[in-house]
Amino acid sequence: MRAVLVFFFVAIAGFVQAQTPVELRIDHKAGQLDFNAESEVVTVLGEAVEIDRLEYYLSMFTLVHDGGMETPIDGAYVLADAFEDVAHVLGEVEGVSNVESLKFNVGIDPDNNHADPVAWPSDHPLAPQVPSMHWGWSAGYRFVALEGGAGINGIITHEIHALGDNNHFPGEMEVLASMENGTLVLDVEADVLGFYQDLSVSGGLINHGESGEAVLVCNNTVDHVFRLPGASNVEAAMSLDFGFNLMPLDGGARIQFDAPLGSVVQVELLDLLGRSLAQTNIPSGTRTYDLKDVPAGAFLITVAGLGGRVTRRWIQG
């Protein structure tokens, strides 16, 4: 009996140790700049806007890892505020070594979208919020609350409260994973300009509903907001003093720059947990550089110079 009890407690201890807490850390940007209450924002349509409120829900998370394996994180909800960069607790997983991406849905799943907010603990994302993120029993939660001004001194109001089960769109974000004090931390950048993709607000706009601009903003949340930390979008990349393509080689990759480098750049190879595997400085005048002896797997390649930094994902076959 004593031997059985010892085995039982060892087995339980092993199970507990295999459980890894997971947090999602969102760093909000305005393009490539840090976003805050004083940020001057010009949308992709060239409209100057002031953002007074930007909150949004994410749910139904699934961790993609270790060659395409998928592990759902049940019961996880995130209420993100663009003015607060915090780590959101998702839950626990086990058997995860290399993280590849994080699947999610914008808003709240239909089963909980119409539940009573008061039933949740006060510190839960679905509990009553100030200002409110719950529209009512029939409509459910505000999936995205975007408010601000446009025009001279921001006097033209725009306000979108996106609702509706039909707007619970699925998406997938690339994340930079790292272990911090036993917690698997998933870092991602959220570009507030992405919410304004194809959205014109200069003439004023109020939409509290499930159609029109509400659908567009929910789609934008999925398609145009999230990116790897340090990654540049197409518009930002055009301002860098270098551009490059990745070409496969046997046992590695070739970085081919658009033109001979005008200054020194640093190239760094990282695994998907953000651990540096190799780095080197490439002198000015270089047109190509070969990364050699790279084993099969998924990696991040970062190129940094005077004009900024670009991070791209690379899968070595």
N, C-alpha and C positions, 0 to 999 in steps of 0.2 A: 504493500500500500504506500509506504514512504517513497519508494522508487517511482510509483505512478504519480504521486503528488509532485515530486521534483520535476518529472518530465512535463507535467501539466503546466507548472509555473514557468519553466524554460520556454515551452511552446508559446505561452501567452506573451512572455517578454519579447520573444522574437517577432511575434505578430505586431506588437505595439511599436517596436523599433522600425518595422518596415513601413509604417504609416508616416508619410511626409506631409507636413502642412504646406499649403500653397497660397501665395498672395499675388495679386495683380497690382502692379505699381504703374500708374498712368501719369505721364509728364505732359502737360498741355503746352502747346506751342502755337504761335501765330506765324505760319510759314516756318522759318528756321529760328525765330526769336522766341524767347520765353514769353508766355502770355500771363498778363496780370490785369488788374483793374484799370491801370493807366495805359494799357496798350492801345496804340492807334492801328486800326485794322483796315486794310483795303482788300476787298474780296477779289476772287478770280475774275469777276466781271468788271473790276475797276471801281467799285462803289465803296466810298469811305463809310464805315459803320462804327458805332460804339456798342459794345456788348455789355448789357447790364445783368443778364442772367443766362446761364447755359448749364442746364442739368439734364442728365439722361440716364436711363436704365439699361443694363445689360443682364442677360440671364442665359440659362441652358448651356453651360460651359462644358466643353469636351477637350481634353488635352490630347494632342496628337504627338506621338513620341516613338522613338526607337524603330524607325523604318515604317511608319504609317499606322502603328497601333493606336487605338483610340480608347481613352479612359474618361467616361463621364464624371463630372464633379457635381453630384446630386445636391439640389437645394441651395445652390449658390446664386446670390443676387448682388449686383453692384449698382449703387446710386452714385454716379460720378458728378462732380461739380468742377467746371473748368477753372474756377478760381481757387481750388484746393487740390494740390497734388499729394495724394495719400496712397498708402498701400491698403488694398481691399482684400480682406480674408475670404478665400473661396472655399476652403475645405481641406481634405486630406486625400492623398493618393498613395499607391504603392507600386513598386516594380517599374519606376520611371528612371531612365538613365540619361537619355538625350532628348530634349524637348525640341519639337519641330514647329509647332504652331498651336494656336488656341482657337477653337471654334466657339461661336457664341450666337445669340440672337439679340436684336435690339428690342427693348421693352420687356414686358412681362408675359409669361406663358398664359394661355387662355384660362387654365384651371385656377390660377391665382390672381389673374387680372381683375376678377369680379368678386374676390373675397373681401372680408371685412378687415381694413387696415388696423383697427383697434385690437384684433386678435393676435397681432404679432408683438413680440417684446419691443420695448421702447427704443432699443438701440439697433433694431433690425432695419434694413433698407426699405422694407415694405410697410413699416409702421408710419403713422401720420408724421408729416414733415412740415416745416415752416421755412419758406412758403410751401403751400400744399403741392404735392405731386400726385394727388388722387382727385380725379374729376368727379367721380360718383359711381354708384353701384352699377349702373347700366354701361357707362363708357369705360370705367376702370381707371387705370393709372395714366398719367401723362408719360408717354414713352420718352419724349424730348420736350423740354421747355426752353425755348430760345426767344429772348427778348432784348430789344435794344433800340437804337436810334440811327438815323441816317441824315444826310444833308448837312447844311450849315448848323453847327452846334448841336447836331444830333436831334433836331426838332421833329423829324419825320419818324413816327413810331413804326416798328415792326415787331410782331408778337406771334409766335407759332407755338401752339401746344398740340403736339402730335399724339393722337390716340388711336385705339382700335386694334382688335385681334388680327385683322388682315394685314396690319403693318408690322407684325412680329417677324421681321425678315431675318434669315440666317446669314452669318458672315464668318470670316476666318481672318485672324490677324497673326502676322509673324511677331514673335516675341524674343527678347534676349533673356535667357534663363541663367540664374546663378543660385548658389547655395549660400545663405546668410544665416549663421547661427542655427543650422538645422532646418531652415525654412527654404522651400523652393520659391524664389522670387522671380516673377515674370515681368520684365520691364518692357514698356511700349510707350511710344509717343502718340499723342492725339493732337492733330492739327485742327484748330477751330475754324480755319478757312475752309476745311472740307465740308462743314455743315452748310456752307453757302454755295457749294458747287451748283451752277445753273440756277441759282436762286437770286432774283432781283428784288431788292427791298427799297430802292431809292424813291419810289413813288408811294411808299407806305403800304403796310400789309398787316392784316389781322386774320389769323386762321386758327380757330380752336375746333379741331375736328379730325376726321379720318380720311379726308380726300385732299386733292390738290397739293398745295405746298407741304402739307403734313406727310403725305406719301413720299414726296421728294426728300424731305429732311431725314426721314427714317432710312430711305435708301442710301442717302449720302453718309449716314452714320456707319453703315455697313461697308460702303465702297470707297470712301474718300477721306476718312478721318485717321485711321490707325496705321502706324508704320514702325519699323525698327528704330530704336534709338540711334540718332546720328545719321539716319538715312535721309537723302535729299529727294524731293519730288522733282518732276521734270523741269518745272520752271526754275527752281533753285539751282539745279545742276547746270543750267545754262550760264549762271553767273560765276561758276568756278573757273580757275585758270587752267584746268585740265579736264579732259573727258577721256573715257577709256572703255574698252570692250574686253570681255573675258572669253578666251578661246581654249577649248580642251586640248590637253597634251597627254601623252602616255605618262601616267604617274604624276600628273600635276595640271597646271593651268598657265596660260600665257596672258599677261596683262598688256594689251596693245593700246597705247595712248593715241589720241587723235592727232597729235603733233608732238615734236620733241619738247620735253618738259622745259618750262622757262625758269623753274626753281626746283629745289629739292622737295621730294614728297616722301612720306613714310608709308610703307605697305605692311599691314599686319594680318596674319592668319589666325582666326580664333575658332574654337569649337562652338557649338550652339548653347553651351553654358556660359559663354563669354570668356573662357580661359584662353589666354594668349598661347599660341603654339609656336609662332615664329614672327619676327618683325625685322625689317631692314629699311635703311634709307636709300632712296634711288636718286642719283645725282641729276642735275639739270642737263638737258641735251639728250636724255634717254628716250627712246621711242617704244621699246618693248622690254618686258621683264618676265622671266620664267620662274614660277613657283614649282619646285621639284620635290620628289619623294613625298607626295601627299597621298595618304592611304584612302581607300574608298570610304565614303561617308558624306555627311552634310557639314558645311563650314560657313563661316562669315569671312569675307575679305574686305578690309577697310583700307582706303587710300586717303591720306590726309595731306593737305598742302596749305599754302598761304590763303587760298580762296575758300577753304572749308574742308569738309570731310564727306566722303560717300561710303556707305556700307552696303554691300550686296551679298546675297546668299549664293553659295556655290555648292553644287552636289557633284562630288567626284565619283565617277562610275568605276 
